[in-house]
Amino acid sequence: MDTRLQDGAEALLEGCPTAEVSRPAGQWTVAEVGAWLTARSGAGDLAELVREHAISGRALLRLTEGTLRRMGVAPRSRRRELLRELLRLRLQQELEELLSIVGGEHPPRWGHG
């Protein structure tokens, strides 16, 4: 693999928040999704919503602003903040998959952001 490509991808991953689990977010349980949300500042009530709606990792990655609004997440700025976190999580998942395909290695998991 071109080391410039790998270095660039790893730089993009730097600072991406992830839960402290060893498998992809799409395979997370409801409890793991809740833990990921709880790790974010002020997201404890979101973790409770996740439990109420049984949001697994697969469902988490598919959440939209409309879904969050129907779940009762307010105000809009809070939904936007969560959607940015989810976009970072999706990006990290995609980059890890691509790096494993081209280089056979996974970049290190980053700590809580």
OpenMM code with the backbone's topology and positions (N, CA, C; nanometers):
from openmm import Vec3, app, unit

residues = "MET ASP THR ARG LEU GLN ASP GLY ALA GLU ALA LEU LEU GLU GLY CYS PRO THR ALA GLU VAL SER ARG PRO ALA GLY GLN TRP THR VAL ALA GLU VAL GLY ALA TRP LEU THR ALA ARG SER GLY ALA GLY ASP LEU ALA GLU LEU VAL ARG GLU HIS ALA ILE SER GLY ARG ALA LEU LEU ARG LEU THR GLU GLY THR LEU ARG ARG MET GLY VAL ALA PRO ARG SER ARG ARG ARG GLU LEU LEU ARG GLU LEU LEU ARG LEU ARG LEU GLN GLN GLU LEU GLU GLU LEU LEU SER ILE VAL GLY GLY GLU HIS PRO PRO ARG TRP GLY HIS GLY".split()
positions = [
    Vec3(0.0842, -0.1169, 0.0000),
    Vec3(0.0000, 0.0000, 0.0000),
    Vec3(0.0886, 0.1231, 0.0000),
    Vec3(0.0511, 0.2254, -0.0748),
    Vec3(0.1215, 0.3522, -0.0770),
    Vec3(0.1180, 0.4121, 0.0630),
    Vec3(0.2350, 0.4366, 0.1209),
    Vec3(0.2387, 0.4863, 0.2589),
    Vec3(0.1758, 0.6247, 0.2710),
    Vec3(0.1807, 0.7048, 0.1638),
    Vec3(0.1141, 0.8365, 0.1693),
    Vec3(-0.0362, 0.8198, 0.1840),
    Vec3(-0.0937, 0.7229, 0.1150),
    Vec3(-0.2371, 0.6963, 0.1241),
    Vec3(-0.2726, 0.6493, 0.2650),
    Vec3(-0.1942, 0.5567, 0.3177),
    Vec3(-0.2214, 0.5047, 0.4515),
    Vec3(-0.2064, 0.6150, 0.5555),
    Vec3(-0.1004, 0.6973, 0.5452),
    Vec3(-0.0807, 0.8062, 0.6404),
    Vec3(-0.1958, 0.9053, 0.6339),
    Vec3(-0.2425, 0.9340, 0.5129),
    Vec3(-0.3547, 1.0264, 0.4979),
    Vec3(-0.4824, 0.9713, 0.5574),
    Vec3(-0.5074, 0.8436, 0.5364),
    Vec3(-0.6273, 0.7806, 0.5923),
    Vec3(-0.6201, 0.7774, 0.7436),
    Vec3(-0.5037, 0.7457, 0.7978),
    Vec3(-0.4891, 0.7423, 0.9429),
    Vec3(-0.5036, 0.8814, 1.0020),
    Vec3(-0.4582, 0.9839, 0.9292),
    Vec3(-0.4757, 1.1208, 0.9776),
    Vec3(-0.6239, 1.1562, 0.9839),
    Vec3(-0.7001, 1.1101, 0.8865),
    Vec3(-0.8444, 1.1344, 0.8900),
    Vec3(-0.9101, 1.0649, 1.0076),
    Vec3(-0.8608, 0.9481, 1.0427),
    Vec3(-0.9178, 0.8722, 1.1534),
    Vec3(-0.8832, 0.9333, 1.2880),
    Vec3(-0.7709, 1.0060, 1.2944),
    Vec3(-0.7250, 1.0590, 1.4217),
    Vec3(-0.8327, 1.1465, 1.4847),
    Vec3(-0.8628, 1.1202, 1.6072),
    Vec3(-0.9632, 1.1970, 1.6789),
    Vec3(-1.1049, 1.1489, 1.6580),
    Vec3(-1.1256, 1.0496, 1.5726),
    Vec3(-1.2596, 0.9956, 1.5535),
    Vec3(-1.3001, 0.9171, 1.6771),
    Vec3(-1.4133, 0.9520, 1.7366),
    Vec3(-1.4547, 0.8810, 1.8573),
    Vec3(-1.5096, 0.7435, 1.8235),
    Vec3(-1.4797, 0.6473, 1.9076),
    Vec3(-1.5366, 0.5142, 1.8918),
    Vec3(-1.5674, 0.4590, 2.0286),
    Vec3(-1.6524, 0.3641, 2.0334),
    Vec3(-1.6777, 0.2950, 2.1590),
    Vec3(-1.5602, 0.2021, 2.1847),
    Vec3(-1.5441, 0.1627, 2.3065),
    Vec3(-1.4356, 0.0727, 2.3418),
    Vec3(-1.4781, -0.0719, 2.3159),
    Vec3(-1.5106, -0.1012, 2.1922),
    Vec3(-1.5459, -0.2373, 2.1532),
    Vec3(-1.4582, -0.2755, 2.0366),
    Vec3(-1.4397, -0.4039, 2.0168),
    Vec3(-1.3448, -0.4483, 1.9167),
    Vec3(-1.4085, -0.4832, 1.7830),
    Vec3(-1.5374, -0.4710, 1.7710),
    Vec3(-1.6006, -0.5047, 1.6420),
    Vec3(-1.6616, -0.3790, 1.5799),
    Vec3(-1.6965, -0.3861, 1.4522),
    Vec3(-1.7526, -0.2697, 1.3827),
    Vec3(-1.8820, -0.2199, 1.4478),
    Vec3(-1.9045, -0.0909, 1.4374),
    Vec3(-2.0227, -0.0280, 1.4980),
    Vec3(-2.1526, -0.0919, 1.4497),
    Vec3(-2.1567, -0.1370, 1.3282),
    Vec3(-2.2769, -0.2003, 1.2751),
    Vec3(-2.3165, -0.3280, 1.3475),
    Vec3(-2.2252, -0.3823, 1.4262),
    Vec3(-2.2518, -0.5050, 1.5021),
    Vec3(-2.2743, -0.4787, 1.6511),
    Vec3(-2.2743, -0.3515, 1.6920),
    Vec3(-2.2920, -0.3184, 1.8329),
    Vec3(-2.4303, -0.3567, 1.8827),
    Vec3(-2.4371, -0.3917, 2.0087),
    Vec3(-2.5651, -0.4184, 2.0748),
    Vec3(-2.6253, -0.2857, 2.1185),
    Vec3(-2.7498, -0.2896, 2.1641),
    Vec3(-2.8156, -0.1692, 2.2167),
    Vec3(-2.7340, -0.1129, 2.3332),
    Vec3(-2.6831, -0.2000, 2.4191),
    Vec3(-2.6036, -0.1552, 2.5340),
    Vec3(-2.4749, -0.0857, 2.4888),
    Vec3(-2.4104, -0.1376, 2.3854),
    Vec3(-2.2876, -0.0754, 2.3351),
    Vec3(-2.3161, 0.0594, 2.2699),
    Vec3(-2.4285, 0.0694, 2.2003),
    Vec3(-2.4679, 0.1980, 2.1426),
    Vec3(-2.4917, 0.2980, 2.2555),
    Vec3(-2.5600, 0.2534, 2.3606),
    Vec3(-2.5835, 0.3395, 2.4758),
    Vec3(-2.4536, 0.3857, 2.5398),
    Vec3(-2.3554, 0.2958, 2.5498),
    Vec3(-2.2254, 0.3307, 2.6070),
    Vec3(-2.1535, 0.4329, 2.5195),
    Vec3(-2.1631, 0.4166, 2.3878),
    Vec3(-2.1006, 0.5114, 2.2950),
    Vec3(-2.1627, 0.6500, 2.3126),
    Vec3(-2.2942, 0.6553, 2.3237),
    Vec3(-2.3610, 0.7834, 2.3417),
    Vec3(-2.3312, 0.8445, 2.4778),
    Vec3(-2.3262, 0.7615, 2.5802),
    Vec3(-2.2984, 0.8103, 2.7144),
    Vec3(-2.1586, 0.8706, 2.7218),
    Vec3(-2.0658, 0.8183, 2.6421),
    Vec3(-1.9289, 0.8697, 2.6400),
    Vec3(-1.9219, 1.0118, 2.5833),
    Vec3(-2.0245, 1.0545, 2.5135),
    Vec3(-2.0300, 1.1895, 2.4600),
    Vec3(-2.0876, 1.2822, 2.5668),
    Vec3(-2.0358, 1.4011, 2.5765),
    Vec3(-2.0820, 1.4932, 2.6804),
    Vec3(-2.2304, 1.5236, 2.6658),
    Vec3(-2.3014, 1.5084, 2.7751),
    Vec3(-2.4436, 1.5405, 2.7775),
    Vec3(-2.5328, 1.4464, 2.6998),
    Vec3(-2.4874, 1.3247, 2.6735),
    Vec3(-2.5658, 1.2343, 2.5900),
    Vec3(-2.6331, 1.1236, 2.6706),
    Vec3(-2.6354, 1.1342, 2.8013),
    Vec3(-2.6969, 1.0310, 2.8837),
    Vec3(-2.8433, 1.0103, 2.8513),
    Vec3(-2.9157, 1.1198, 2.8262),
    Vec3(-3.0568, 1.1067, 2.7909),
    Vec3(-3.0745, 1.0419, 2.6541),
    Vec3(-2.9770, 1.0609, 2.5652),
    Vec3(-2.9827, 0.9951, 2.4347),
    Vec3(-2.9645, 0.8447, 2.4509),
    Vec3(-2.8803, 0.8060, 2.5442),
    Vec3(-2.8607, 0.6631, 2.5700),
    Vec3(-2.9912, 0.6004, 2.6168),
    Vec3(-3.0679, 0.6742, 2.6953),
    Vec3(-3.1980, 0.6237, 2.7410),
    Vec3(-3.2938, 0.6087, 2.6219),
    Vec3(-3.2933, 0.7052, 2.5303),
    Vec3(-3.3771, 0.6951, 2.4096),
    Vec3(-3.3383, 0.5737, 2.3263),
    Vec3(-3.2082, 0.5469, 2.3191),
    Vec3(-3.1600, 0.4311, 2.2440),
    Vec3(-3.2173, 0.3033, 2.3036),
    Vec3(-3.2174, 0.2955, 2.4351),
    Vec3(-3.2733, 0.1764, 2.5011),
    Vec3(-3.4240, 0.1674, 2.4762),
    Vec3(-3.4942, 0.2795, 2.4881),
    Vec3(-3.6393, 0.2797, 2.4656),
    Vec3(-3.6750, 0.2334, 2.3249),
    Vec3(-3.5952, 0.2755, 2.2276),
    Vec3(-3.6237, 0.2438, 2.0870),
    Vec3(-3.5442, 0.1235, 2.0357),
    Vec3(-3.4665, 0.0589, 2.1237),
    Vec3(-3.3865, -0.0591, 2.0890),
    Vec3(-3.2993, -0.0347, 1.9656),
    Vec3(-3.2202, 0.0730, 1.9706),
    Vec3(-3.1343, 0.1097, 1.8583),
    Vec3(-3.0027, 0.0317, 1.8679),
    Vec3(-2.9859, -0.0622, 1.7785),
    Vec3(-2.8608, -0.1392, 1.7706),
    Vec3(-2.7600, -0.0584, 1.6888),
    Vec3(-2.6394, -0.1120, 1.6765),
    Vec3(-2.5378, -0.0449, 1.5964),
    Vec3(-2.5790, -0.0278, 1.4514),
    Vec3(-2.6414, -0.1289, 1.3972),
    Vec3(-2.6867, -0.1199, 1.2577),
    Vec3(-2.7879, -0.0071, 1.2403),
    Vec3(-2.8819, 0.0029, 1.3330),
    Vec3(-2.9814, 0.1099, 1.3264),
    Vec3(-2.9170, 0.2465, 1.3531),
    Vec3(-2.8194, 0.2513, 1.4442),
    Vec3(-2.7502, 0.3761, 1.4761),
    Vec3(-2.6892, 0.4379, 1.3513),
    Vec3(-2.6237, 0.3549, 1.2718),
    Vec3(-2.5564, 0.4048, 1.1516),
    Vec3(-2.6539, 0.4537, 1.0452),
    Vec3(-2.7805, 0.4200, 1.0610),
    Vec3(-2.8832, 0.4606, 0.9627),
    Vec3(-2.9709, 0.5751, 1.0112),
    Vec3(-2.9442, 0.6270, 1.1298),
    Vec3(-3.0279, 0.7357, 1.1821),
    Vec3(-3.0177, 0.8598, 1.0942),
    Vec3(-3.1297, 0.9287, 1.0803),
    Vec3(-3.1357, 1.0530, 1.0043),
    Vec3(-3.1878, 1.1632, 1.0954),
    Vec3(-3.1828, 1.2851, 1.0479),
    Vec3(-3.2356, 1.3954, 1.1274),
    Vec3(-3.3846, 1.3751, 1.1557),
    Vec3(-3.4580, 1.3274, 1.0570),
    Vec3(-3.6006, 1.3021, 1.0765),
    Vec3(-3.6269, 1.1957, 1.1817),
    Vec3(-3.5487, 1.0904, 1.1797),
    Vec3(-3.5639, 0.9845, 1.2797),
    Vec3(-3.5354, 1.0393, 1.4189),
    Vec3(-3.4269, 1.1159, 1.4313),
    Vec3(-3.3920, 1.1736, 1.5613),
    Vec3(-3.5019, 1.2685, 1.6103),
    Vec3(-3.5593, 1.3446, 1.5191),
    Vec3(-3.6685, 1.4366, 1.5559),
    Vec3(-3.7882, 1.3570, 1.6071),
    Vec3(-3.8240, 1.2488, 1.5371),
    Vec3(-3.9378, 1.1665, 1.5800),
    Vec3(-3.9102, 1.0965, 1.7132),
    Vec3(-3.7833, 1.0704, 1.7415),
    Vec3(-3.7464, 1.0087, 1.8689),
    Vec3(-3.7509, 1.1103, 1.9836),
    Vec3(-3.7604, 1.2375, 1.9483),
    Vec3(-3.7675, 1.3411, 2.0516),
    Vec3(-3.6373, 1.4121, 2.0814),
    Vec3(-3.5371, 1.3933, 1.9954),
    Vec3(-3.4093, 1.4608, 2.0167),
    Vec3(-3.4241, 1.6070, 1.9745),
    Vec3(-3.4054, 1.6970, 2.0689),
    Vec3(-3.4186, 1.8401, 2.0430),
    Vec3(-3.3120, 1.9111, 2.1251),
    Vec3(-3.2736, 2.0290, 2.0837),
    Vec3(-3.3119, 2.1059, 1.9658),
    Vec3(-3.2394, 2.0557, 1.8401),
    Vec3(-3.2639, 2.1247, 1.7317),
    Vec3(-3.2050, 2.0860, 1.6038),
    Vec3(-3.0526, 2.0821, 1.6121),
    Vec3(-2.9933, 2.1759, 1.6842),
    Vec3(-2.8473, 2.1791, 1.6962),
    Vec3(-2.7942, 2.0504, 1.7593),
    Vec3(-2.8702, 1.9958, 1.8515),
    Vec3(-2.8291, 1.8692, 1.9147),
    Vec3(-2.8365, 1.7538, 1.8152),
    Vec3(-2.9417, 1.7530, 1.7322),
    Vec3(-2.9520, 1.6488, 1.6286),
    Vec3(-2.8346, 1.6604, 1.5323),
    Vec3(-2.8024, 1.7822, 1.4943),
    Vec3(-2.6912, 1.8046, 1.4009),
    Vec3(-2.5587, 1.7579, 1.4601),
    Vec3(-2.5383, 1.7869, 1.5885),
    Vec3(-2.4158, 1.7436, 1.6558),
    Vec3(-2.4053, 1.5915, 1.6552),
    Vec3(-2.5138, 1.5246, 1.6874),
    Vec3(-2.5145, 1.3782, 1.6876),
    Vec3(-2.4917, 1.3240, 1.5467),
    Vec3(-2.5523, 1.3855, 1.4474),
    Vec3(-2.5330, 1.3401, 1.3094),
    Vec3(-2.3880, 1.3566, 1.2657),
    Vec3(-2.3206, 1.4634, 1.3123),
    Vec3(-2.1776, 1.4788, 1.2814),
    Vec3(-2.0966, 1.3662, 1.3447),
    Vec3(-2.1286, 1.3305, 1.4696),
    Vec3(-2.0602, 1.2187, 1.5356),
    Vec3(-2.0835, 1.0887, 1.4584),
    Vec3(-2.2062, 1.0691, 1.4134),
    Vec3(-2.2378, 0.9476, 1.3372),
    Vec3(-2.1644, 0.9453, 1.2039),
    Vec3(-2.1513, 1.0604, 1.1409),
    Vec3(-2.0764, 1.0674, 1.0153),
    Vec3(-1.9301, 1.0308, 1.0390),
    Vec3(-1.8717, 1.0802, 1.1483),
    Vec3(-1.7337, 1.0435, 1.1811),
    Vec3(-1.7212, 0.8926, 1.2042),
    Vec3(-1.8190, 0.8374, 1.2734),
    Vec3(-1.8182, 0.6944, 1.2998),
    Vec3(-1.8277, 0.6145, 1.1700),
    Vec3(-1.9179, 0.6547, 1.0801),
    Vec3(-1.9304, 0.5870, 0.9500),
    Vec3(-1.8016, 0.5975, 0.8699),
    Vec3(-1.7427, 0.7175, 0.8705),
    Vec3(-1.6184, 0.7395, 0.7974),
    Vec3(-1.5085, 0.6492, 0.8519),
    Vec3(-1.4983, 0.6409, 0.9820),
    Vec3(-1.3982, 0.5546, 1.0423),
    Vec3(-1.4194, 0.4100, 1.0013),
    Vec3(-1.5448, 0.3646, 1.0039),
    Vec3(-1.5749, 0.2271, 0.9647),
    Vec3(-1.5329, 0.2014, 0.8197),
    Vec3(-1.5668, 0.2941, 0.7316),
    Vec3(-1.5329, 0.2778, 0.5899),
    Vec3(-1.3818, 0.2757, 0.5689),
    Vec3(-1.3102, 0.3665, 0.6351),
    Vec3(-1.1653, 0.3713, 0.6190),
    Vec3(-1.0990, 0.2453, 0.6721),
    Vec3(-1.1469, 0.1967, 0.7849),
    Vec3(-1.0903, 0.0730, 0.8397),
    Vec3(-1.1121, -0.0439, 0.7439),
    Vec3(-1.2303, -0.0507, 0.6844),
    Vec3(-1.2569, -0.1575, 0.5880),
    Vec3(-1.1665, -0.1459, 0.4663),
    Vec3(-1.1530, -0.0234, 0.4136),
    Vec3(-1.0680, -0.0034, 0.2962),
    Vec3(-0.9223, -0.0342, 0.3266),
    Vec3(-0.8739, 0.0108, 0.4407),
    Vec3(-0.7357, -0.0176, 0.4772),
    Vec3(-0.7121, -0.1669, 0.4954),
    Vec3(-0.8106, -0.2364, 0.5480),
    Vec3(-0.7926, -0.3804, 0.5662),
    Vec3(-0.7923, -0.4522, 0.4310),
    Vec3(-0.8655, -0.3987, 0.3361),
    Vec3(-0.8693, -0.4600, 0.2027),
    Vec3(-0.7362, -0.4394, 0.1304),
    Vec3(-0.6855, -0.3163, 0.1326),
    Vec3(-0.5643, -0.2876, 0.0557),
    Vec3(-0.4355, -0.3204, 0.1297),
    Vec3(-0.4385, -0.3172, 0.2629),
    Vec3(-0.3143, -0.3401, 0.3352),
    Vec3(-0.3162, -0.4565, 0.4296),
    Vec3(-0.4323, -0.5118, 0.4518),
    Vec3(-0.4417, -0.6239, 0.5416),
    Vec3(-0.4243, -0.5879, 0.6875),
    Vec3(-0.4220, -0.4575, 0.7171),
    Vec3(-0.4042, -0.4145, 0.8551),
    Vec3(-0.5166, -0.3215, 0.8949),
    Vec3(-0.5444, -0.3192, 1.0235),
    Vec3(-0.6405, -0.2247, 1.0783),
    Vec3(-0.5635, -0.1157, 1.1502),
    Vec3(-0.6001, 0.0116, 1.1302),
    Vec3(-0.5349, 0.1169, 1.2087),
    Vec3(-0.5779, 0.1040, 1.3530),
    Vec3(-0.5030, 0.1595, 1.4455),
    Vec3(-0.5408, 0.1481, 1.5866),
    Vec3(-0.6715, 0.2183, 1.6133),
    Vec3(-0.7491, 0.1665, 1.7092),
    Vec3(-0.8735, 0.2317, 1.7499),
    Vec3(-0.8363, 0.3509, 1.8353),
    Vec3(-0.9058, 0.4599, 1.8136),
    Vec3(-0.8764, 0.5824, 1.8887),
    Vec3(-0.9658, 0.5882, 2.0105),
    Vec3(-0.9190, 0.6553, 2.1137),
    Vec3(-0.9936, 0.6697, 2.2387),
    Vec3(-1.1127, 0.7606, 2.2235),
    Vec3(-1.1814, 0.7835, 2.3314),
    Vec3(-1.3001, 0.8701, 2.3318),
    Vec3(-1.2612, 1.0103, 2.2921),
    Vec3(-1.3491, 1.0737, 2.2119),
    Vec3(-1.3190, 1.2081, 2.1629),
    Vec3(-1.3822, 1.3166, 2.2401),
] * unit.nanometer
topology = app.Topology()
chain = topology.addChain("A")
for resn in residues:
    res = topology.addResidue(resn, chain)
    for name in ("N", "CA", "C"):
        topology.addAtom(name, app.Element.getBySymbol(name[0]), res)
